Amino acid sequence: MSDREFDLIVFGATSFVGQILTKHLAERGSAVSWAIAGRNADKLASVADEAGVDVPQIVADAADADAMRSLAERTKVVASTVGPYALYGSPLVEAVAAVGTDYCDLTGEPQWMRRMIDEHHDAAVASGARVVHACGFDSIPSDLGVWFTQQRAQEQFGEPCTSIALRVKAMKGGASGGTIASGLNLIEEARGDAELRTLLADPYALAPADLRNGPRQPNVGRPQRDEASGQWVAPFIMAATNTRVVQRSHALLGRPWGPDFLYDEAMMVGGGVGGAVKASMVAGGMGAFAGMAAFGPTRSLLRKVVPEPGEGPSPEAQEAGFFDLRLYGRTAGGDEIVTKVTGDRDPGYGSTAKMLAESALAFLDLSHTDVGGGFWTPATAFGDLLIERLEAEAGLTFDVV
């Protein structure tokens, strides 16, 4: 790896999140050798100009397998924002796994992650490539939030939490066009594939084959009064991905939190009658969206009214965004702990871009002796190393309440 031309290539730098990521790297001033890549030379030049950086610009198309291999061979790390990944991401993952290049992305598509693990894990182990999916709001706050909570529980109580419930206390910022496009594509895939629907319903879908089992997991699929927070809660749209990533982390770590570890996610919406009404409204809105997305004609209509991939909020709106997540943990002995994870930008764009940037840079400080080739999660690859980076450079905090 020492003879690679670059430390890092940002692939998809012309995407909305890619532009924010490029600006973050420029403002951060990290002493690494890096380049930006995408399929349009003029747009790449514009991104570099807007960010005020003079870095190499590589023209490469995600569908061109030879171009993806050439790109992977030139760098130690690739950070990709080119989604939906199930449509555009596979050739690059195949390339990095073959040539030993570290890789991270923003995917929240569990069906694609499962496919990439099954098809390329052995090659990544052999080449030394470390592949870490879900390095944005899907699923760093959840995965590292659970990691952080378990470390603090061990310190305070001498044992881990056997259950953790993540609750979205507050959040401001819309879903990104790329996230919505990925979700619509997933629904389209699942409509005609019974095996895929079974996979998506499995809370252990991303765990290694020999650990794809465990207790029935809690799932907030309707409005309900929440024991953990004491408020009414509604379903959280990202739970279907985040919970699978957390369970993969637990499996890869050797299930140190116990064979019956329980984890779920939901949105806190308030107490009393008002909370019940709001929870019903949130759940109803999500149900209506899912219903429209399930049928071709209404799905086509949705594509016309939701943000397109590449679209996003103004810099002012990004700065006004934030998120505040609470994790409620309980040990086997009955001790309780509450932690929080916060971000100082909108979750879908500003915070996500900085999380991906710091994940990519963390690879450069990550020993191959400590973490070898294969498909990892944010917690199992980076752990405290990434938490420190996120707090220092990306506006996130991890605290005990």
Summary of the structure (lengths in Angstrom):
residues: 401
radius of gyration: 20.2
end to end distance: 42.1
largest distance: 63.5
contacts: 1438
relative contact order: 0.16
helix: 48%
strand: 20%
